[in-house]
Amino acid sequence: MRAPRLLGLTAVLPLLAAGLIPATPAVAETATQAAPVQLLELTTSAGEATEVAEAGLLDTASAGTSGGTGVNPGIAPRLAAVARAATVGTAGGVDPEADALLLTEPLEVDDFLVAGFTWTGADELPAGLSVYLRVREGGVWSDWYLNEASGAGRDDAAGVAGTEEFSTGGADAVQASVVGDAQALPAGLQLALIPGRPAGEEVLDPAELSAADAEPTAVATPEDPEEEPAGGLGAPTADATAQPTGAPATDAEESDPESSDSATGGSGAAGGTSLGPDLQAALETTTTAGGLPVAVTTRSEWGANSAYMSWSPTYAAAKHVIVHHTAGTNNYTASQSASIVNGIYYYHAVTLGWGDIGYNFLVDKYGQVFEGRYGSTGAAAGKMVVGAHAYGANTGTMGISMMGTYTSVSPGATQLTNVGKMAGWFLKRAGVTNAAGSASFTFKSTEKYSAGQTISLPVISGHRDVGYTTCPGDVGYSKLGQIRSTAQNQVKGTSAQTSPTGSPTGSATAGNGARTHQVYLNDSWSAGANIVFTYTTPATSVLAGDWNGDGVDTTGVRNGAAYGFRNTNTSGASLRTFTYGRDTDQVLVGTGTATAPTRWRYAAAIPTTSRTPCTAGERTRW
């Protein structure tokens, strides 16, 4: 399939909820029940428009007047669209309704999380043709989004042509528009609407569809993003090797999406934002197999249906990372992420015919990491299972996708950090010592470069560096320097965490005496908490220490004489649990020895009724 596509202990302990009792894997709020994939047919096998694809044109025409032209008002918008086709996409100002060649009515549909267009015949989306989509989420219609033809796909070109996936926060109505030349309409154009637990497919009957009320909305357009500096495609930013300061972001583009209205819940006493119950409900049972730097939700945990996988894994030597973004409204909650990944899996594996999800890993806007392509977490050092994330550049790379559209808004800070950590983990195992450097890369198929062509490619690149695409979005692409910096810290085995600068100001606020099971954390001496998470029960105590000698302190929990801890600052259950001492003992967390930095750290139980002397050698451990 070929179709070019035009994104020591510190105060920073992000997105962690460590517990002694394993948490239940996340299930999307809108996808708790299995449901069929809905298919809306827009053109026939001969490339002729269907009735449902033109129904919106009649509505648009009837809303205005023919002005005495004598032209059938239902055809007038199509003629006008054809007349403007030469300027569409170049002069800008496209109106998906007024300029439509095809336009459905706003349609009531069953809930879905992922959408995408496919077609037959030509591998590429015909020149001059654009497809747009808008959806209704929570009773509110989104802007119109341009759905770009996918620049992803298997290197062997297996599968069908289609757009990139479009994710939602749970939509129940949709409207589609096609703008461009009537002669370019592809055959078999259809829109797939995929729920979080897809089971079978259903072609929607136009006679049974109901129109939804919808006011006009704008077209989502990119703002002026930060740009990568000149110096070559995907060139590392000037601060690519700089250590993060740990200071809170002051630029609006640096703000976390956790502070959006989609993340609800309580806040700190001083008004800090909270990830709220959505994230708390999404705590995963995860894996850190192979020394993964963050906990990763495995395929079995996000519910991958093995019946949809028909592409056996193959492994290749790899030392490059390709960063992507998905597309969509960015309105999803943390508890929906696993089901969105499941929907993307179906879209890639079944709808596009790839046989599996194309990405090796996905990271949602809350920082949760999901395993993608089968075998990605089990790949040997220096190798990666070949995916379908960048046509022609799948072999020899790891593809990691930031869930969301990052054309005009920034990925979240935790999201970027975990993308960088995953990239650094992979590169370190491949023997790469400079995450901001470049290495030779040979393409397997012809896309932006010819098959067999070898270039010097940044070891962490954006999808646009290897294909005709804007992925990972303009703002997402501008953050590659930050991703490289975090990856370099991972490669070097150093912590990117630093203590906040300055000193606390203001007076303390007295509490109300009530104990809760929420923890409020901050990454600066500011008033509000920017990270809120839940741990087991109000009676549980929190510990912090470097449990595996990687230079990063993470939290653990204690409930009497029972202990649990994780090796990463991420949401999830305890990776290790044990009992030690008595429930009345005081606990000290040690730091191990310099000569054995990877051994488990010491937890010493000191009876409260006596003092235990330490030898000089033992004191060096505390």
N, C-alpha and C positions, 0 to 999 in steps of 0.2 A: 504494500500500500504506500503510495507516495502522495503526499499533499503538503505543500509548504505552509508554515504557520507564521503569519505577519505580526518571566520573572525569577595555714593556721585557721581558727574559727573566725568567721567574719559575720557581718550583719546580713550577708546575702545568702539565703537558703531557699532557692526558688522552687515553688510548685511541688512541695513534698508533703505527703501524709503517710508517715510510717506507722504501721500497726502490727500487733502480734497476731491478729486474726486476719486471714486472707480476705481481701475485698472481693466483691462480686464484679465480674467484668462488665464494662459499660454496655448499655443497650440504648439505642437512640430512642428519644421520647416519641417520635413520630413513626417508629418502625418496629414496634414490639411484636407485630403480627406479620407473618409471611404474606406477601401480596404479589400479584403479577406485575411484570413490566408493561407499561402502557405504550403502545406504538401509534403515533399519529401520522398517517400517510399524507404527504404534501404533493408528490408527483407520482404518476403512474410509471410502469416499466418502460413506457414509450417517451417519458419525459414531459407528459402533459399534466397541467395543474389539476389537482383534485378539487371537488366542490368545497371541502372544508378549508382548503388553502386560499380560496378566493372569497370566502364569505365575509371577511373583514373589509375587503375592498368595496363591497356594496354598502356596508355600514358607513365607511368613510365618505363615499360619494353622496349618500343620502343626507349626511350631516351638512353638506354644503349645497352648491347649486351649479348647474351646468353652464349658466350664464348665457343661454340661448345659442350655444355653439352647434346644436343639433347632434352632438356626439352622445352616445349612450353613456349616462353618468357612471355606470358601473365599469365602463372601459376607460373613461377619461383618465383616472389616476394611473392606469397601466401605460397609456400612451405618454403621459407626462414623465413617468419614470423612465421609459425607454429614451425619451428625448434628453433626459438629464444623465443618462448612463455614462456618457463620456467624462462627466465631471465628478461622478460619485467616487469618493475615496481620494480625490486629489484636491478639490476645492473645499472639502469639508462641509459641515452643516447638514449632514444627512438626517432626514426625518424618517424613521422606519415605518411610520404610518402614511404620511403624505407621499413619500417617495417609493412606496412599496410596489413591487411587481407581484408578489404574493403576500397576503396578509390574512391570517386567521382571525376569527373573533376572539376576544378574551374568553377562555373556556374553563369551566369547572372540571376538575379532574380529581382522582384520588391522590392522597398525599404521596409526594416523592421527594427524594433528597439529591439525586443526580440526574442530569439531563444531557443529551447530546444528539447531534444531527449526523446521519449517515446517508450515503448515496451509492449508486452502482454506476458501472460504465467507466468514466474517466477516473483515474486515480487521484487527480488533483481537483480542487475546487475550481471551476471554470473562471478564467480571468474576468474581472469586472463584476463578479457576483459576490454578494455578502449576505450572511444570515444573521439575524438579530433575534434576541429572546428577552422577554421579561416575565417575571413570576410574581405571584402574590404570596406573601409570607405574613402570617398573623393578621390578615385583613388589610395589609398595606402592599400596594404594587411597587415593585422595584423599578429602577431606571431600565432603559433598554441597554442590553449588553451585546456587543459584537462577538459572535462566536467564531473564532479563528479556526481554520482548517488545521488539523493536528500535524505537527512536524515530528511526531513520535511514530513508533511502529517498529516491528521486528526488522532486523537487518536483511532477512531473506524476503521481505516485502509480503509476507503472509498476512491475510486479513482483508478488510474492506476499508474504503475511504470514509473519513468522518472528521468531525470537529473535536477539539479538546473537550474534556469533560467539564460540565458546569455544575457546581455544587450549590446547594441551597441550605437554609436553616429549617427546611420542612415547608414545602409549598403545596398549595391546593388549587391553584389556577395558573394558567399559562397563556401567553400569546406569542406567536412566531411571525416573523417578517422576513421576506427575501427581497433584496434590493439589487438591481442591475439589469442586464440584458436578457430579454425573454428568450433569445436564441441560445443562451448559455445554460438554461435550466437543466440540471442533471436528472437522469432517470432514477426512480426509486428513492427519491428524497423523503426521508421520514425523521420524525423526532421521537426519541426514546425517553421515557420518563421512568426512572428506576427508584424503587423504594429501598429501604435499608436492609430488608430481607427478601430479595427477589425470588419468586417462585413461578416459573413459567412466563409466558408472554400473552398479551391480549391486544389485538388490533382494535382501536377505538372505532365504533360505528358512528358516523356523522349524525345519523338519525337519533341517536341517544345522547348526543352531547348537548349540554346546556351552556348558554352564554352567561358570562359573569359581568357585573357592572365594573367599569374601569374608567378612570379619568386619564387624560394624557399625562405621560411622564417624560422626563428628559432622557437624553442619551448619555450614558456613562462615558465621560471623556477624561483622559489623563490630564493632570495638572503638570506644572513644571517640576520635575523631580530632580534629585541630586544626580549628577552624572559621573560615570567613571572617567578618570582623567585620560587625556590623550596619551598615546604611546602604544597603540596596538589593540587589537580586538581582545577584550577581556583582560586588559592589563591590570595588574594589581594596583590597588590604591596606594597612595604615598605612605599611609599609616598601616600598611598590611602587616607589619611585624611589631607594631606598637602594642604594649600591654594595655588592656582596658583599665580604666581608672576606677571603676566600681561606683563612680558618682552617678546620680540620677540624671536621666536625659533632660535636657532643657529645650531641645528642638521638638516641635510638634510631631515631626515624622518619626521620632524615636519612641513615642508613647506606645505602651502596650495595648493590644486590642482587648485585653482583659477588662479595661476600664470602659468598654463600650456598653451600650444598653443591653446587649445580648447576654452579658454576664451579670447576673443579679445576685443580691445577697447582702449580708450585713457589712458594715465597714468599721474601721477602727474608731476609737473614741474621738479622734481629731478629724474624722472625715475622710480617711483613706479609702480607696476603692477595694472591693472584695471580689474574688473569683466566684464566691457564692456557692449555693447548693448544686449548681450544674456541675462544677468541677468536683465537688465532694462526692457526688453520685457517680462520678466517672473513674474512681480509683480502680486501677487495673492490677491483676496478677500478671507480672511481667517477667522478663528474663534479662540477665546480663551475661549470658553465655558468651564465650570468646573474648572476655574482657571488655564488653561493651561499656562505654563511659556513662551512658544513661540507660535507664530501664526501657525496654522495648516491648510493646504489646505484640505478641506473636500472632500468626495467622489463625491458629486455633482459638485464641482468645478473642479476636475480633470477628470470628465466625465465618471464615472462608469455607465455602462449600466446595469440597474436592471434586464434585461432579462437574464443575465449571472449568476445571483446569485440564487442558489437553496438551500443554507444552512442557515437555520434560526439561528439567534444568540442565544447562551445560555451563561449565566454569572456564574462565580464561584469566590469564595474568592481567592484572589491572593496577594502575597507579594514577588514575585521574578521577575526579568527582565532577559530575554535572549537576548543577543546581537548577531546579524548576519551581514553578508555581502551578497550581491548578487554576481553575477559573470559577467564578460564581459571585455570590452576593456578600460573602464574609460574615453572614449573620448566624452561623451555626453556634450551638452551645458545646461545651466540653463533653457532655454526655451523648451528643449526637455523632461525635467524630468517628467512633468505631464503625457505626452503621454507614457513614459517608464513605469510609474506606471500603466497606463491603460493596457499596453501590458502584464505586469506581472500579473495583475488581470485576464486577459483572460487566460493566461497560467495556472495559478493555478485553476481558477474556471471551465474552460471548458476543456482545453487540458489534465490536470491532473485529472479532475473530482472531485475537492474538493468542488465546489459550491461557493467559494468566495476566495479572496486573503488570503494567510496564515498569513502574518504579521499584527500586530496591527497598527504599524506605520513604515514609511520609511523616511529616511533622506538622501537627495542627497549630493553630494560633495560640494555644495555651501551653505549648511545649511538649505535649504528649507525642511520643514517637511510636510509629507502627511499622511492623515488618511488611514489606510489599511482596516482591517476587519470591516464589518458593525457593528456599535454600539460602536466602540472603544472610540470615543470622549465623548459619553454619558454614559459611565459606571459609576456606583455609586462608591463612595469612598470605597476602600477596595475590590473592585471587578474588573474583566476584562472579556470582552467577550472572549470565548475560541477560539483560532485561530488554525492554522495548520502550525506553523513555526518550531516546534521541536517535532517529533513523540514521544509520551509517556510523554512529558513534556509541553504540551499545556495548560492543566488544572491547574490553579494556577500560571500562568506566564503572563507577557506582553512581546510580541516579537517585537523587534525594529531592523530594518535592515538598515545598511549603504549601500547606493546604490553605487556599485563599487566592484572591486576586491582588497583586501588589504592583499595579500600574501607577496608582496615584496615592496609595497609602503604604505605610511601612509595615513589614512583618513585626511581630512582637519581639521584645528584647529576649525573652526566654526562648521563643521559637528560634531566633537567630543563634543564640548560644548553643542550643541543642543541635542545630544543623552543623555548626562549627565543630562541636565535640564529636559528632558522628563522622564528619569528614576527617578530622584529625585521627580518630581511632583507626579508620580504614587506611589512611596514608601511612601512619606509623607502622602498621603491620606489613605494608607493602615496601618498607624500607625508604620511604620518602622522608627527607630531613628538613625540607623547606616548603611549607604549605603555601607560601607566597611566590614560589618559583614556577618554572615551566619545565616541561619535558616533551620529548618527541611523541607524536601520536599518529597512528595510521588509520585512515578511514576504511571501513569495510564496504560501504555502499555509497552511491552518489547522491548527495543532497546539496549542501553548500560547497562541499569539496568533493572531488572525484574519488571514486573507489580506488584504493591503493595509494592515494596521496598522503604524504607524511608532512606534518607541520610541527612547529614548536607551540604547544598549547599549555596555558596555565593549568597547573595540576588541580586547581579548583576553578572551574569555568561556569558560566551561565549557558543555558541551552542556546541562546542566540549566538554564542561563539561558534557553534558547530552546525547550526541550521538556520533556515529562513524563518525566523520567529522573533517575537518581542519578549518571549519567556526568558527570565522569570519576572517580567514586569520592569518598568523603568526604575521604580524605587527599589524593588527587590534586587535588581542588578547592581544598583548603587551601593548595596550593603555587602557585596562580595568581599570587600576589604575587611569588614568586621568579621565575616565568617572565616576568612583566612587567618586573621589574628587569633581567634579562638581556636581554630584548628592547629595553629602553630604551638599554642600553649599545650594542647593535648599531645602533639608530637614530641615536644620537649619534656613532657611529664611535669609541667609546672602548673600551678594554680592560677587561674585568671582572676581569682577573687582578691580584693584588697579591702582593707579596713576603710570605713568612711573617713573623709578628711574633716578637720574642724572639731568643734566640741558641741555637745548638746546645749541648746538654749531654751529659755522659757522655764516655766514651773511645771512640776509633776501634777498629773491629774489623779485624784483619788478614785479607786475603783469602788464598785458597789458591794464587794465582798462575795459575789456569786462566782462559782467556778464553772467554766464551760470547757468544752473540748476543742476550742479553736485556738490557733496560734497566729499571732499577728507579727509579721516581720517587715523590715525596711532595709533599704540599701543606702541610706543616708541619714543625716541628723534632721530629717524633716518631720512634720507633725503626723502625717498619715501613713498607715501601713499600705504597702503596695503588693504584699503577698499575704494571703490568708489561707490556712489549711486546717484540716481536722485530723486529730489523732485519737484513736480508740475511745477512751472514756475520760471524764474529768479527773479520775483518780490516777491516771497514768502519768508518769514523769517522763520528761524528754531529756535525752543525753545527746551530746555532740562530740564527735571525734573523728580522726582520720583512721577508719577501720581497716583499710587495705594498703596504706602507705603510698597513695598516689598524690599526696600533698593537698588534698581537698577534704575538709571536714564535712561530714554529713550527720544527719540525726539518727538517733535510735530511741527506743522507748523502753520503759521499765514499768512493770506492774507487779509489785512485791518482789519475789525472787525470780520472776520470769522476765526475759529480755528479748528484744528483737531489734534488728538494725538493717539498713540498706547501705549500699556502697555508692549511691548516687543521689543527688538532690532532685528527685523526681517523685511523682505520685506513685503510690503502689503499696503493696503489702510488704512485710519484712521478708528479706531474702534469707536471713538466718535467725533462728530462735534458739534459746537455750535457757536453762535454769542455773542459778549460781548463788551461793551464800544463803542468807536469810532475808526475809522481807523487811527486817528492821535495820539492816546494814546500810551504811553510807557507801556510795559508789564513787570511785575515781576512775577517770578514763585516761589510759596511758597512750604513749606515742611510739612504743616499740623501740627498735634499735636502728641505728644508721646503716648497719651492715646487712640488715634483713628488713628492708622497707616494705616488702609485700606480705609479710606474715601478719596474721590477725593481731589486732591491738589488745592490750590487756585491760580488763575491767576488774578492779580490786574491790572486794567487799570488806569493809572495815567495820567491825562491831562497834555500835555506838556506846557500849558499856566499858570499853577499854581502848587503850592506845596501842597501836602496833608499830614497833620501831622498824626502820628500813636500813639496810646497809647502803654504803655509798654507791655501790653498783646498781642497786635497785632504784635509788633516787633518780638516776639518769633516765629512767623510763617515764617519769611523771612530768 
